[in-house]
Amino acid sequence: MPAVKLIIYFLMAILIGSFAVQNMTSVEINYYDFHLNLHTLELPLVTVVMIPLGLGLLGAWLMWLASWLKMRMVISKQNKTISSMEEELDKLKNTPQLPAQVESSTDS
């Protein structure tokens, strides 16, 4: 299985490299700074495409990480609850039982 993953990663690297080579033409990016001054920046097209892609992947990973950490906290809390319940059950199993008292019923 690790060999299959390696091959897939290698093929993805080739595709990304091919995309980068084919899209090296420069494009102009116009943007405003904090003082609302217009600026122009020339970047390769592949950079203009890959930066938002990378930022999107980073954002998605951070959201996944937050939900994963929350899930781990819930699991940890539930494991503690299970442990305390198991300890209580063991204590209850080891306590001597009093004989059941039979209620005397006087039916007249």
C-alpha positions as CSV (number, residue, x, y, z in Angstrom):
1,M,0.0,0.0,0.0
2,P,2.8,2.5,0.7
3,A,4.1,1.9,-2.8
4,V,0.8,2.8,-4.3
5,K,0.7,6.1,-2.3
6,L,4.2,6.9,-3.4
7,I,3.2,6.4,-7.1
8,I,0.1,8.5,-6.6
9,Y,2.2,11.3,-5.0
10,F,4.8,11.1,-7.8
11,L,2.1,11.4,-10.5
12,M,0.5,14.4,-8.7
13,A,4.0,16.0,-8.5
14,I,4.4,15.5,-12.2
15,L,1.0,17.0,-13.0
16,I,1.6,20.0,-10.8
17,G,5.1,20.5,-12.3
18,S,3.6,20.2,-15.8
19,F,0.9,22.8,-14.9
20,A,3.6,25.1,-13.5
21,V,5.7,24.9,-16.7
22,Q,2.7,25.5,-19.0
23,N,1.5,28.5,-17.0
24,M,4.6,30.6,-16.5
25,T,3.2,33.6,-18.4
26,S,3.1,36.7,-16.3
27,V,-0.2,38.3,-15.3
28,E,-0.8,41.7,-13.7
29,I,-2.5,41.8,-10.3
30,N,-4.1,45.1,-9.3
31,Y,-4.8,45.6,-5.6
32,Y,-5.4,48.3,-3.1
33,D,-3.4,48.8,0.1
34,F,-4.7,50.0,3.4
35,H,-4.6,53.6,2.3
36,L,-6.6,52.7,-0.8
37,N,-3.7,53.3,-3.2
38,L,-3.8,51.2,-6.3
39,H,-0.8,49.0,-6.9
40,T,0.2,46.6,-9.7
41,L,2.2,43.4,-9.3
42,E,3.3,41.0,-12.0
43,L,3.4,37.4,-11.0
44,P,3.5,34.1,-13.0
45,L,0.0,32.6,-13.5
46,V,0.9,29.5,-11.7
47,T,1.7,31.6,-8.6
48,V,-1.7,33.4,-8.9
49,V,-3.4,30.0,-9.0
50,M,-1.4,28.1,-6.4
51,I,-1.4,30.8,-3.6
52,P,-5.2,30.8,-3.2
53,L,-5.2,27.0,-3.5
54,G,-2.6,26.7,-0.8
55,L,-4.5,29.2,1.5
56,G,-7.7,27.2,0.9
57,L,-6.1,23.9,1.8
58,L,-4.5,25.5,4.9
59,G,-7.9,26.9,6.0
60,A,-9.6,23.5,5.5
61,W,-6.9,21.8,7.4
62,L,-7.2,24.3,10.3
63,M,-11.0,23.7,10.4
64,W,-10.4,19.9,10.4
65,L,-7.9,20.3,13.2
66,A,-10.3,22.3,15.4
67,S,-13.0,19.7,15.0
68,W,-10.6,16.8,15.6
69,L,-9.3,18.5,18.8
70,K,-12.9,19.0,20.0
71,M,-13.7,15.3,19.2
72,R,-10.6,14.2,21.1
73,M,-11.7,16.3,24.2
74,V,-15.2,14.7,24.0
75,I,-13.7,11.2,23.7
76,S,-11.4,11.9,26.7
77,K,-14.3,13.1,28.8
78,Q,-16.4,10.0,27.9
79,N,-13.5,7.7,28.7
80,K,-13.1,9.3,32.1
81,T,-16.9,8.8,32.7
82,I,-16.7,5.2,31.6
83,S,-13.7,4.6,34.0
84,S,-15.5,6.1,36.9
85,M,-18.7,4.1,36.2
86,E,-16.6,0.9,35.9
87,E,-15.0,1.6,39.3
88,E,-18.4,2.3,40.8
89,L,-19.7,-1.0,39.4
90,D,-16.7,-2.9,40.8
91,K,-17.3,-1.4,44.2
92,L,-21.0,-2.3,44.0
93,K,-20.1,-5.9,43.0
94,N,-17.8,-6.3,46.0
95,T,-20.1,-4.9,48.6
96,P,-21.8,-7.6,50.7
97,Q,-25.5,-7.9,50.0
98,L,-28.0,-7.8,52.8
99,P,-30.6,-10.6,52.7
100,A,-33.8,-9.4,51.2
101,Q,-36.3,-8.6,53.8
102,V,-39.7,-10.2,53.1
103,E,-42.5,-7.9,53.9
104,S,-45.1,-9.6,56.0
105,S,-48.4,-9.0,54.6
106,T,-51.4,-9.5,56.7
107,D,-54.3,-10.1,54.5
108,S,-57.5,-10.1,56.4
